Amino acid sequence: MVSSLDGIIAKKDNSISWFDTSHNYDKGVDGQDPEEFLKTIDCYIMGSHTYEHALELSKSYGWAYGEKPTIVLTNRNLTTDKPNIEFYSGNLNKLVNERLKPNYKNVWVAGGAILTKELIRQKLAHEIRVSILPIVLGDGLLFFDNIGQEQILHLKDTAAYKNGMIELCYEIKK
């Protein structure tokens, strides 16, 4: 997840212009090659709002998830022309344990605070990666608003990048 320092993952208008940063942090490292990182992902899951936002962005930037299997969780009747996209409305535990775990090593939740919180609540997520950009937005969709339970985390890794972004990787303690 990408977040502002104040924990906001989306502006109210869903714009992403705040993702661009001209900040320079001399002690930071160069960012990981996005192409290499994306090769490690076997499958994506996302909520329907993230899917619709990604579709809108794809008009300008292309479909960010390539040909990897993508499962969109929704109760609505959505359509796609992409053969690698599947819509799912059912038990999240069953999806993760019966379909995803046996078939994929690295499943990535592509955005979506509602879906992410539910995966954490049901103890179906193994780690949380959040990239914090050097900006305070002040208003918008919070990543962890009202998650409703305490969750102990173990810090696995951190990185500070030259563009001022900080990446935190936490293992979720069961």
N, CA, C and O atoms as a DFTB+ gen file, in Angstrom:
696 C
 N C O
     1  1       0.843      -1.170       0.000
     2  2       0.000       0.000       0.000
     3  2       0.887       1.230       0.000
     4  3       1.937       1.246       0.642
     5  1       0.477       2.232      -0.699
     6  2       1.157       3.526      -0.691
     7  2       0.302       4.461       0.155
     8  3      -0.918       4.522       0.001
     9  1       0.961       5.183       1.045
    10  2       0.248       6.044       1.982
    11  2       0.978       7.368       2.149
    12  3       2.187       7.460       1.938
    13  1       0.216       8.395       2.533
    14  2       0.825       9.641       2.973
    15  2       1.289       9.429       4.416
    16  3       0.948       8.419       5.032
    17  1       2.047      10.354       4.948
    18  2       2.519      10.228       6.322
    19  2       1.362      10.148       7.310
    20  3       1.483       9.504       8.351
    21  1       0.245      10.794       6.996
    22  2      -0.910      10.754       7.883
    23  2      -1.842       9.572       7.596
    24  3      -2.989       9.568       8.042
    25  1      -1.355       8.569       6.854
    26  2      -2.084       7.316       6.676
    27  2      -3.171       7.325       5.635
    28  3      -4.015       6.429       5.625
    29  1      -3.181       8.305       4.759
    30  2      -4.213       8.391       3.726
    31  2      -3.728       7.688       2.464
    32  3      -2.612       7.923       1.998
    33  1      -4.582       6.820       1.914
    34  2      -4.203       6.045       0.727
    35  2      -4.866       6.556      -0.546
    36  3      -4.475       6.178      -1.650
    37  1      -5.863       7.410      -0.392
    38  2      -6.536       7.977      -1.570
    39  2      -7.158       9.308      -1.202
    40  3      -7.772       9.455      -0.146
    41  1      -6.991      10.267      -2.084
    42  2      -7.689      11.537      -1.922
    43  2      -9.168      11.298      -2.220
    44  3      -9.527      10.291      -2.830
    45  1     -10.006      12.208      -1.796
    46  2     -11.444      12.051      -2.034
    47  2     -11.779      11.992      -3.513
    48  3     -12.767      11.365      -3.894
    49  1     -10.970      12.638      -4.362
    50  2     -11.228      12.606      -5.807
    51  2     -10.485      11.468      -6.506
    52  3     -10.508      11.375      -7.734
    53  1      -9.828      10.602      -5.734
    54  2      -9.062       9.447      -6.240
    55  2      -7.858       9.826      -7.093
    56  3      -7.299       8.966      -7.774
    57  1      -7.451      11.082      -7.074
    58  2      -6.286      11.464      -7.872
    59  2      -5.015      10.860      -7.272
    60  3      -4.929      10.621      -6.067
    61  1      -4.044      10.623      -8.134
    62  2      -2.783      10.033      -7.676
    63  2      -1.602      10.968      -7.901
    64  3      -0.451      10.545      -7.790
    65  1      -1.866      12.218      -8.212
    66  2      -0.779      13.164      -8.468
    67  2       0.148      13.280      -7.268
    68  3       1.325      13.604      -7.430
    69  1      -0.353      13.023      -6.082
    70  2       0.466      13.111      -4.880
    71  2       1.501      11.987      -4.799
    72  3       2.400      12.045      -3.960
    73  1       1.394      10.972      -5.648
    74  2       2.395       9.898      -5.700
    75  2       3.748      10.416      -6.193
    76  3       4.797       9.895      -5.815
    77  1       3.711      11.437      -7.032
    78  2       4.959      11.991      -7.568
    79  2       5.609      12.867      -6.515
    80  3       4.975      13.755      -5.946
    81  1       6.880      12.604      -6.265
    82  2       7.601      13.400      -5.287
    83  2       8.901      13.894      -5.900
    84  3       9.617      13.145      -6.565
    85  1       9.191      15.155      -5.667
    86  2      10.447      15.711      -6.166
    87  2      11.455      15.828      -5.033
    88  3      12.517      16.432      -5.187
    89  1      11.108      15.245      -3.898
    90  2      11.979      15.289      -2.730
    91  2      13.273      14.520      -3.016
    92  3      13.275      13.567      -3.795
    93  1      14.354      14.935      -2.390
    94  2      15.620      14.220      -2.532
    95  2      16.198      13.963      -1.151
    96  3      16.428      14.889      -0.373
    97  1      16.429      12.690      -0.864
    98  2      17.021      12.282       0.409
    99  2      18.373      11.656       0.089
   100  3      18.445      10.532      -0.410
   101  1      19.441      12.389       0.379
   102  2      20.785      11.966      -0.010
   103  2      21.197      10.616       0.565
   104  3      21.941       9.876      -0.079
   105  1      20.723      10.282       1.773
   106  2      21.109       9.010       2.400
   107  2      20.286       7.835       1.868
   108  3      20.568       6.680       2.184
   109  1      19.277       8.134       1.069
   110  2      18.399       7.087       0.563
   111  2      19.060       6.232      -0.496
   112  3      20.072       6.602      -1.090
   113  1      18.453       5.072      -0.714
   114  2      18.936       4.148      -1.737
   115  2      18.086       4.296      -2.985
   116  3      16.978       4.829      -2.937
   117  1      18.609       3.823      -4.089
   118  2      17.808       3.782      -5.305
   119  2      16.693       2.767      -5.100
   120  3      16.871       1.765      -4.408
   121  1      15.551       3.035      -5.706
   122  2      14.417       2.136      -5.568
   123  2      14.656       0.803      -6.249
   124  3      15.440       0.696      -7.191
   125  1      13.956      -0.221      -5.747
   126  2      13.998      -1.540      -6.354
   127  2      13.453      -1.445      -7.770
   128  3      12.515      -0.693      -8.035
   129  1      14.038      -2.204      -8.668
   130  2      13.563      -2.232     -10.042
   131  2      12.131      -2.758     -10.046
   132  3      11.902      -3.924      -9.723
   133  1      11.157      -1.908     -10.410
   134  2       9.760      -2.340     -10.364
   135  2       9.491      -3.582     -11.214
   136  3       8.693      -4.436     -10.828
   137  1      10.143      -3.684     -12.353
   138  2       9.916      -4.848     -13.232
   139  2      10.344      -6.140     -12.547
   140  3       9.653      -7.155     -12.640
   141  1      11.480      -6.104     -11.860
   142  2      11.963      -7.295     -11.150
   143  2      11.032      -7.643     -10.002
   144  3      10.720      -8.813      -9.778
   145  1      10.589      -6.624      -9.276
   146  2       9.679      -6.859      -8.167
   147  2       8.373      -7.478      -8.658
   148  3       7.879      -8.434      -8.060
   149  1       7.816      -6.948      -9.729
   150  2       6.536      -7.456     -10.240
   151  2       6.631      -8.904     -10.694
   152  3       5.633      -9.626     -10.674
   153  1       7.812      -9.335     -11.102
   154  2       7.998     -10.733     -11.498
   155  2       7.797     -11.690     -10.332
   156  3       7.489     -12.862     -10.545
   157  1       7.966     -11.210      -9.102
   158  2       7.824     -12.079      -7.928
   159  2       6.366     -12.324      -7.556
   160  3       6.072     -13.221      -6.765
   161  1       5.453     -11.538      -8.114
   162  2       4.029     -11.673      -7.784
   163  2       3.384     -12.689      -8.714
   164  3       3.524     -12.607      -9.934
   165  1       2.672     -13.653      -8.121
   166  2       2.005     -14.710      -8.889
   167  2       0.554     -14.383      -9.220
   168  3       0.035     -14.808     -10.252
   169  1      -0.097     -13.625      -8.341
   170  2      -1.532     -13.372      -8.471
   171  2      -1.866     -12.107      -7.687
   172  3      -1.254     -11.823      -6.657
   173  1      -2.835     -11.357      -8.182
   174  2      -3.325     -10.170      -7.486
   175  2      -4.752     -10.403      -7.028
   176  3      -5.526     -11.080      -7.704
   177  1      -5.099      -9.840      -5.875
   178  2      -6.504      -9.734      -5.486
   179  2      -6.757      -8.267      -5.148
   180  3      -5.882      -7.572      -4.633
   181  1      -7.958      -7.821      -5.446
   182  2      -8.308      -6.423      -5.175
   183  2      -9.809      -6.318      -5.006
   184  3     -10.569      -7.175      -5.457
   185  1     -10.218      -5.250      -4.347
   186  2     -11.633      -4.956      -4.216
   187  2     -12.152      -4.309      -5.485
   188  3     -11.375      -3.894      -6.344
   189  1     -13.444      -4.224      -5.596
   190  2     -14.058      -3.707      -6.823
   191  2     -13.776      -2.223      -7.037
   192  3     -13.650      -1.781      -8.179
   193  1     -13.675      -1.446      -5.960
   194  2     -13.394      -0.014      -6.120
   195  2     -11.976       0.193      -6.646
   196  3     -11.749       1.049      -7.501
   197  1     -11.027      -0.584      -6.142
   198  2      -9.653      -0.515      -6.652
   199  2      -9.622      -0.935      -8.115
   200  3      -8.938      -0.313      -8.928
   201  1     -10.358      -1.984      -8.451
   202  2     -10.431      -2.450      -9.837
   203  2     -10.951      -1.340     -10.753
   204  3     -10.370      -1.076     -11.805
   205  1     -12.035      -0.700     -10.354
   206  2     -12.612       0.360     -11.181
   207  2     -11.649       1.541     -11.312
   208  3     -11.552       2.155     -12.374
   209  1     -10.951       1.849     -10.241
   210  2      -9.963       2.934     -10.296
   211  2      -8.803       2.540     -11.215
   212  3      -8.331       3.358     -12.005
   213  1      -8.346       1.289     -11.112
   214  2      -7.258       0.805     -11.977
   215  2      -7.681       0.837     -13.442
   216  3      -6.876       1.177     -14.310
   217  1      -8.927       0.489     -13.726
   218  2      -9.436       0.562     -15.100
   219  2      -9.386       1.994     -15.623
   220  3      -8.981       2.239     -16.759
   221  1      -9.800       2.925     -14.787
   222  2      -9.774       4.336     -15.185
   223  2      -8.343       4.794     -15.449
   224  3      -8.077       5.468     -16.444
   225  1      -7.424       4.429     -14.560
   226  2      -6.014       4.802     -14.736
   227  2      -5.400       4.130     -15.964
   228  3      -4.505       4.686     -16.600
   229  1      -5.882       2.939     -16.290
   230  2      -5.315       2.202     -17.427
   231  2      -5.546       2.933     -18.747
   232  3      -4.828       2.694     -19.719
   233  1      -6.525       3.808     -18.792
   234  2      -6.768       4.595     -20.007
   235  2      -5.597       5.510     -20.311
   236  3      -5.318       5.799     -21.474
   237  1      -4.912       5.966     -19.273
   238  2      -3.749       6.855     -19.443
   239  2      -2.417       6.133     -19.309
   240  3      -1.448       6.476     -19.987
   241  1      -2.367       5.118     -18.423
   242  2      -1.080       4.501     -18.077
   243  2      -0.955       3.040     -18.488
   244  3       0.124       2.461     -18.355
   245  1      -2.023       2.430     -18.983
   246  2      -2.006       0.995     -19.279
   247  2      -2.397       0.192     -18.047
   248  3      -2.395       0.708     -16.929
   249  1      -2.726      -1.061     -18.260
   250  2      -3.151      -1.945     -17.170
   251  2      -1.917      -2.335     -16.358
   252  3      -1.022      -3.006     -16.873
   253  1      -1.867      -1.923     -15.109
   254  2      -0.675      -2.061     -14.261
   255  2      -0.374      -3.497     -13.850
   256  3       0.735      -3.772     -13.392
   257  1      -1.313      -4.417     -13.994
   258  2      -1.157      -5.761     -13.441
   259  2      -0.806      -6.813     -14.477
   260  3      -0.755      -8.003     -14.168
   261  1      -0.566      -6.381     -15.693
   262  2      -0.113      -7.289     -16.740
   263  2      -1.073      -8.434     -16.986
   264  3      -2.292      -8.280     -16.910
   265  1      -0.495      -9.587     -17.282
   266  2      -1.284     -10.783     -17.601
   267  2      -1.426     -11.721     -16.410
   268  3      -1.944     -12.829     -16.551
   269  1      -0.975     -11.289     -15.248
   270  2      -1.067     -12.140     -14.053
   271  2      -2.531     -12.357     -13.678
   272  3      -3.363     -11.476     -13.894
   273  1      -2.848     -13.522     -13.118
   274  2      -4.214     -13.739     -12.643
   275  2      -4.595     -12.657     -11.636
   276  3      -3.825     -12.336     -10.731
   277  1      -5.781     -12.108     -11.806
   278  2      -6.271     -11.046     -10.933
   279  2      -7.688     -11.396     -10.521
   280  3      -8.560     -11.604     -11.364
   281  1      -7.909     -11.460      -9.212
   282  2      -9.236     -11.776      -8.680
   283  2      -9.789     -10.519      -8.036
   284  3      -9.184      -9.946      -7.131
   285  1     -10.953     -10.101      -8.521
   286  2     -11.621      -8.903      -8.025
   287  2     -12.773      -9.352      -7.137
   288  3     -13.669     -10.066      -7.586
   289  1     -12.747      -8.935      -5.889
   290  2     -13.814      -9.282      -4.954
   291  2     -14.932      -8.255      -5.073
   292  3     -14.721      -7.056      -4.894
   293  1     -16.119      -8.753      -5.377
   294  2     -17.255      -7.863      -5.565
   295  2     -18.562      -8.619      -5.426
   296  3     -18.629      -9.822      -5.677
   297  1     -19.587      -7.910      -5.029
   298  2     -20.954      -8.439      -5.035
   299  2     -21.750      -7.835      -6.179
   300  3     -22.933      -8.126      -6.356
   301  1     -21.080      -6.985      -6.955
   302  2     -21.743      -6.320      -8.076
   303  2     -21.491      -7.098      -9.360
   304  3     -20.604      -7.949      -9.414
   305  1     -22.256      -6.811     -10.369
   306  2     -22.134      -7.478     -11.656
   307  2     -21.179      -6.679     -12.546
   308  3     -21.618      -5.863     -13.357
   309  1     -19.875      -6.916     -12.392
   310  2     -18.864      -6.221     -13.182
   311  2     -18.449      -7.087     -14.367
   312  3     -18.615      -8.307     -14.348
   313  1     -17.916      -6.451     -15.382
   314  2     -17.482      -7.177     -16.574
   315  2     -16.047      -6.819     -16.913
   316  3     -15.510      -5.814     -16.447
   317  1     -15.440      -7.660     -17.732
   318  2     -14.073      -7.419     -18.197
   319  2     -13.889      -8.055     -19.560
   320  3     -14.602      -8.990     -19.925
   321  1     -12.929      -7.543     -20.307
   322  2     -12.553      -8.180     -21.566
   323  2     -11.192      -8.865     -21.437
   324  3     -10.651      -9.374     -22.419
   325  1     -10.642      -8.874     -20.223
   326  2      -9.331      -9.481     -19.979
   327  2      -9.521     -10.915     -19.461
   328  3     -10.224     -11.126     -18.472
   329  1      -8.900     -11.900     -20.124
   330  2      -9.097     -13.297     -19.715
   331  2      -8.457     -13.644     -18.363
   332  3      -8.816     -14.656     -17.762
   333  1      -7.528     -12.831     -17.881
   334  2      -6.849     -13.137     -16.616
   335  2      -7.568     -12.534     -15.406
   336  3      -7.115     -12.704     -14.274
   337  1      -8.670     -11.840     -15.628
   338  2      -9.412     -11.229     -14.525
   339  2     -10.650     -12.056     -14.229
   340  3     -11.413     -12.419     -15.125
   341  1     -10.829     -12.346     -12.940
   342  2     -11.969     -13.131     -12.473
   343  2     -12.657     -12.352     -11.358
   344  3     -11.994     -11.708     -10.544
   345  1     -13.967     -12.410     -11.322
   346  2     -14.731     -11.763     -10.263
   347  2     -15.165     -12.826      -9.269
   348  3     -15.561     -13.926      -9.655
   349  1     -15.091     -12.494      -7.992
   350  2     -15.401     -13.454      -6.937
   351  2     -16.263     -12.786      -5.884
   352  3     -15.961     -11.685      -5.422
   353  1     -17.337     -13.462      -5.510
   354  2     -18.140     -13.011      -4.374
   355  2     -18.464     -14.253      -3.567
   356  3     -19.316     -15.061      -3.936
   357  1     -17.778     -14.375      -2.485
   358  2     -17.970     -15.548      -1.643
   359  2     -17.135     -15.422      -0.394
   360  3     -16.703     -14.334      -0.016
   361  1     -16.920     -16.542       0.230
   362  2     -16.191     -16.612       1.486
   363  2     -14.712     -16.312       1.265
   364  3     -14.041     -17.002       0.497
   365  1     -14.212     -15.292       1.933
   366  2     -12.818     -14.875       1.781
   367  2     -11.853     -15.944       2.292
   368  3     -10.810     -16.184       1.684
   369  1     -12.199     -16.580       3.400
   370  2     -11.370     -17.644       3.952
   371  2     -11.239     -18.799       2.959
   372  3     -10.152     -19.342       2.765
   373  1     -12.328     -19.156       2.351
   374  2     -12.326     -20.239       1.358
   375  2     -11.476     -19.856       0.136
   376  3     -10.710     -20.676      -0.372
   377  1     -11.612     -18.626      -0.325
   378  2     -10.820     -18.160      -1.462
   379  2      -9.328     -18.282      -1.158
   380  3      -8.567     -18.831      -1.955
   381  1      -8.922     -17.774      -0.013
   382  2      -7.500     -17.773       0.338
   383  2      -6.984     -19.187       0.556
   384  3      -5.973     -19.574      -0.032
   385  1      -7.660     -19.958       1.387
   386  2      -7.137     -21.266       1.774
   387  2      -7.325     -22.379       0.749
   388  3      -6.498     -23.286       0.667
   389  1      -8.393     -22.324      -0.030
   390  2      -8.663     -23.396      -0.984
   391  2      -8.224     -23.079      -2.410
   392  3      -7.938     -23.990      -3.188
   393  1      -8.169     -21.795      -2.758
   394  2      -7.819     -21.452      -4.141
   395  2      -6.458     -20.791      -4.275
   396  3      -5.675     -21.144      -5.157
   397  1      -6.174     -19.835      -3.404
   398  2      -4.937     -19.083      -3.561
   399  2      -3.719     -19.814      -3.004
   400  3      -2.730     -19.992      -3.715
   401  1      -3.778     -20.241      -1.743
   402  2      -2.617     -20.900      -1.119
   403  2      -2.117     -22.108      -1.904
   404  3      -0.907     -22.240      -2.085
   405  1      -2.992     -22.996      -2.380
   406  2      -2.487     -24.167      -3.110
   407  2      -1.875     -23.846      -4.479
   408  3      -1.104     -24.642      -5.014
   409  1      -2.214     -22.687      -5.044
   410  2      -1.822     -22.399      -6.416
   411  2      -0.799     -21.287      -6.592
   412  3      -0.178     -21.184      -7.650
   413  1      -0.612     -20.454      -5.575
   414  2       0.267     -19.298      -5.725
   415  2       1.172     -19.140      -4.508
   416  3       0.771     -19.397      -3.373
   417  1       2.399     -18.713      -4.775
   418  2       3.358     -18.486      -3.690
   419  2       3.263     -17.061      -3.158
   420  3       3.327     -16.847      -1.947
   421  1       3.111     -16.083      -4.053
   422  2       3.109     -14.685      -3.648
   423  2       1.871     -13.989      -4.203
   424  3       1.854     -13.552      -5.354
   425  1       0.843     -13.894      -3.375
   426  2      -0.398     -13.218      -3.741
   427  2      -0.324     -11.807      -3.187
   428  3      -0.018     -11.616      -2.010
   429  1      -0.598     -10.832      -4.014
   430  2      -0.453      -9.437      -3.634
   431  2      -1.813      -8.770      -3.604
   432  3      -2.559      -8.830      -4.581
   433  1      -2.142      -8.135      -2.488
   434  2      -3.367      -7.355      -2.399
   435  2      -3.056      -5.994      -3.006
   436  3      -2.238      -5.242      -2.477
   437  1      -3.702      -5.689      -4.099
   438  2      -3.441      -4.453      -4.835
   439  2      -4.413      -3.379      -4.383
   440  3      -5.484      -3.197      -4.961
   441  1      -4.016      -2.679      -3.345
   442  2      -4.848      -1.581      -2.862
   443  2      -6.120      -2.066      -2.202
   444  3      -6.438      -3.255      -2.207
   445  1      -6.819      -1.140      -1.651
   446  2      -8.106      -1.431      -1.050
   447  2      -8.040      -1.573       0.455
   448  3      -7.643      -2.619       0.968
   449  1      -8.427      -0.522       1.165
   450  2      -8.405      -0.547       2.619
   451  2      -9.421      -1.539       3.181
   452  3      -9.137      -2.224       4.164
   453  1     -10.584      -1.620       2.575
   454  2     -11.635      -2.514       3.081
   455  2     -11.168      -3.962       3.001
   456  3     -11.269      -4.701       3.980
   457  1     -10.659      -4.372       1.845
   458  2     -10.194      -5.743       1.662
   459  2      -9.003      -6.041       2.567
   460  3      -8.951      -7.098       3.195
   461  1      -8.060      -5.129       2.637
   462  2      -6.878      -5.338       3.469
   463  2      -7.261      -5.521       4.932
   464  3      -6.765      -6.430       5.598
   465  1      -8.132      -4.672       5.426
   466  2      -8.567      -4.785       6.821
   467  2      -9.264      -6.120       7.069
   468  3      -9.070      -6.736       8.117
   469  1     -10.063      -6.564       6.123
   470  2     -10.771      -7.837       6.302
   471  2      -9.798      -9.017       6.300
   472  3      -9.961      -9.955       7.080
   473  1      -8.798      -8.975       5.436
   474  2      -7.775     -10.029       5.426
   475  2      -7.020     -10.083       6.755
   476  3      -6.708     -11.165       7.250
   477  1      -6.731      -8.928       7.324
   478  2      -6.049      -8.877       8.619
   479  2      -6.976      -9.373       9.723
   480  3      -6.559     -10.168      10.566
   481  1      -8.213      -8.923       9.732
   482  2      -9.180      -9.351      10.754
   483  2      -9.340     -10.870      10.774
   484  3      -9.411     -11.485      11.838
   485  1      -9.396     -11.467       9.574
   486  2      -9.600     -12.914       9.481
   487  2      -8.287     -13.701       9.553
   488  3      -8.276     -14.919       9.380
   489  1      -7.184     -12.994       9.810
   490  2      -5.858     -13.615       9.936
   491  2      -5.461     -14.381       8.675
   492  3      -4.900     -15.475       8.745
   493  1      -5.766     -13.780       7.515
   494  2      -5.450     -14.389       6.226
   495  2      -4.252     -13.723       5.551
   496  3      -3.776     -14.208       4.525
   497  1      -3.765     -12.630       6.109
   498  2      -2.600     -11.938       5.551
   499  2      -1.362     -12.320       6.354
   500  3      -1.448     -12.579       7.554
   501  1      -0.210     -12.353       5.684
   502  2       1.039     -12.723       6.344
   503  2       1.946     -11.527       6.610
   504  3       2.718     -11.526       7.569
   505  1       1.850     -10.516       5.761
   506  2       2.676      -9.341       5.981
   507  2       1.991      -8.099       5.446
   508  3       1.087      -8.166       4.613
   509  1       2.447      -6.971       5.947
   510  2       1.964      -5.669       5.498
   511  2       3.171      -4.898       5.008
   512  3       4.156      -4.745       5.730
   513  1       3.093      -4.413       3.783
   514  2       4.111      -3.508       3.235
   515  2       3.436      -2.181       2.976
   516  3       2.424      -2.104       2.280
   517  1       4.006      -1.152       3.539
   518  2       3.460       0.175       3.301
   519  2       4.607       1.099       2.908
   520  3       5.647       1.148       3.566
   521  1       4.391       1.815       1.839
   522  2       5.352       2.810       1.369
   523  2       4.784       4.179       1.713
   524  3       3.716       4.561       1.234
   525  1       5.511       4.908       2.547
   526  2       5.042       6.206       3.021
   527  2       5.728       7.301       2.217
   528  3       6.954       7.412       2.207
   529  1       4.920       8.099       1.548
   530  2       5.439       9.202       0.745
   531  2       5.585      10.458       1.608
   532  3       4.860      10.625       2.589
   533  1       6.513      11.333       1.247
   534  2       6.763      12.521       2.053
   535  2       5.727      13.623       1.801
   536  3       6.023      14.661       1.209
   537  1       4.510      13.358       2.270
   538  2       3.424      14.328       2.128
   539  2       2.390      14.055       3.222
   540  3       2.173      12.906       3.607
   541  1       1.759      15.110       3.714
   542  2       0.609      15.011       4.604
   543  2      -0.578      15.521       3.796
   544  3      -0.599      16.679       3.379
   545  1      -1.560      14.660       3.577
   546  2      -2.706      15.031       2.744
   547  2      -3.832      15.689       3.537
   548  3      -4.550      16.540       3.011
   549  1      -3.987      15.297       4.799
   550  2      -4.973      15.954       5.641
   551  2      -6.395      15.454       5.523
   552  3      -7.195      15.655       6.436
   553  1      -6.732      14.796       4.401
   554  2      -8.110      14.343       4.220
   555  2      -8.128      13.284       3.125
   556  3      -7.371      13.367       2.158
   557  1      -8.985      12.303       3.281
   558  2      -9.117      11.247       2.290
   559  2      -9.396       9.910       2.951
   560  3      -9.821       9.857       4.106
   561  1      -9.159       8.836       2.223
   562  2      -9.422       7.477       2.699
   563  2      -8.234       6.978       3.511
   564  3      -7.117       6.881       3.004
   565  1      -8.492       6.662       4.783
   566  2      -7.440       6.150       5.661
   567  2      -7.195       4.665       5.411
   568  3      -8.116       3.915       5.087
   569  1      -5.940       4.256       5.566
   570  2      -5.578       2.852       5.394
   571  2      -6.150       1.997       6.519
   572  3      -6.765       0.964       6.251
   573  1      -5.961       2.402       7.758
   574  2      -6.395       1.604       8.908
   575  2      -7.380       2.351       9.789
   576  3      -7.141       2.498      10.988
   577  1      -8.466       2.819       9.234
   578  2      -9.461       3.442      10.099
   579  2     -10.364       2.367      10.688
   580  3     -10.908       1.533       9.964
   581  1     -10.514       2.393      11.972
   582  2     -11.445       1.493      12.672
   583  2     -11.271       0.025      12.316
   584  3     -12.249      -0.648      11.988
   585  1     -10.058      -0.478      12.373
   586  2      -9.836      -1.897      12.072
   587  2     -10.475      -2.795      13.132
   588  3     -10.790      -3.953      12.857
   589  1     -10.666      -2.268      14.335
   590  2     -11.456      -2.965      15.333
   591  2     -10.733      -3.996      16.168
   592  3     -11.356      -4.658      16.998
   593  1      -9.437      -4.151      15.973
   594  2      -8.703      -5.106      16.802
   595  2      -7.230      -4.735      16.825
   596  3      -6.699      -4.145      15.885
   597  1      -6.594      -5.098      17.919
   598  2      -5.155      -4.894      18.030
   599  2      -4.448      -5.985      17.233
   600  3      -4.881      -7.137      17.229
   601  1      -3.378      -5.626      16.573
   602  2      -2.617      -6.597      15.778
   603  2      -1.131      -6.382      16.041
   604  3      -0.594      -5.311      15.758
   605  1      -0.474      -7.394      16.578
   606  2       0.960      -7.313      16.846
   607  2       1.720      -7.611      15.561
   608  3       1.419      -8.567      14.846
   609  1       2.707      -6.771      15.286
   610  2       3.511      -6.883      14.074
   611  2       4.979      -7.053      14.438
   612  3       5.416      -6.650      15.516
   613  1       5.730      -7.652      13.531
   614  2       7.178      -7.787      13.679
   615  2       7.830      -7.108      12.480
   616  3       7.575      -7.484      11.335
   617  1       8.662      -6.119      12.737
   618  2       9.335      -5.410      11.658
   619  2      10.329      -6.340      10.973
   620  3      11.265      -6.835      11.600
   621  1      10.114      -6.573       9.666
   622  2      11.000      -7.436       8.881
   623  2      12.055      -6.653       8.128
   624  3      13.197      -7.093       8.002
   625  1      11.659      -5.469       7.618
   626  2      12.587      -4.731       6.776
   627  2      12.139      -3.278       6.656
   628  3      10.959      -2.957       6.796
   629  1      13.102      -2.423       6.395
   630  2      12.824      -1.027       6.108
   631  2      13.747      -0.572       4.987
   632  3      14.811      -1.150       4.764
   633  1      13.331       0.451       4.302
   634  2      14.193       1.065       3.291
   635  2      13.802       2.531       3.174
   636  3      12.623       2.883       3.208
   637  1      14.810       3.369       3.035
   638  2      14.591       4.789       2.773
   639  2      15.141       5.059       1.385
   640  3      16.300       4.754       1.100
   641  1      14.319       5.626       0.529
   642  2      14.697       5.834      -0.860
   643  2      15.086       7.287      -1.127
   644  3      14.723       8.196      -0.381
   645  1      15.818       7.471      -2.187
   646  2      16.306       8.806      -2.555
   647  2      15.172       9.790      -2.802
   648  3      15.356      10.995      -2.632
   649  1      14.002       9.297      -3.202
   650  2      12.875      10.201      -3.456
   651  2      12.131      10.588      -2.178
   652  3      11.109      11.271      -2.233
   653  1      12.647      10.147      -1.024
   654  2      12.033      10.488       0.254
   655  2      10.998       9.496       0.739
   656  3      10.476       9.652       1.843
   657  1      10.684       8.482      -0.049
   658  2       9.727       7.465       0.358
   659  2      10.391       6.501       1.334
   660  3      11.560       6.147       1.180
   661  1       9.631       6.088       2.334
   662  2      10.069       5.074       3.292
   663  2       9.201       3.843       3.083
   664  3       7.977       3.950       3.004
   665  1       9.827       2.674       2.995
   666  2       9.062       1.429       2.893
   667  2       9.245       0.633       4.168
   668  3      10.366       0.408       4.624
   669  1       8.123       0.208       4.737
   670  2       8.127      -0.609       5.942
   671  2       7.499      -1.952       5.612
   672  3       6.455      -2.016       4.963
   673  1       8.134      -3.013       6.056
   674  2       7.581      -4.357       5.850
   675  2       7.442      -5.030       7.208
   676  3       8.423      -5.213       7.930
   677  1       6.216      -5.393       7.542
   678  2       5.910      -6.029       8.821
   679  2       5.348      -7.424       8.601
   680  3       4.514      -7.636       7.720
   681  1       5.809      -8.373       9.406
   682  2       5.196      -9.699       9.475
   683  2       4.042      -9.595      10.459
   684  3       4.178      -8.992      11.524
   685  1       2.912     -10.181      10.105
   686  2       1.757     -10.176      10.989
   687  2       1.892     -11.370      11.918
   688  3       1.945     -12.516      11.471
   689  1       1.947     -11.094      13.215
   690  2       2.075     -12.162      14.230
   691  2       0.712     -12.828      14.410
   692  3      -0.309     -12.158      14.564
   693  1       0.720     -14.131      14.388
   694  2      -0.529     -14.898      14.533
   695  2      -0.822     -15.182      15.994
   696  3      -1.829     -15.816      16.310
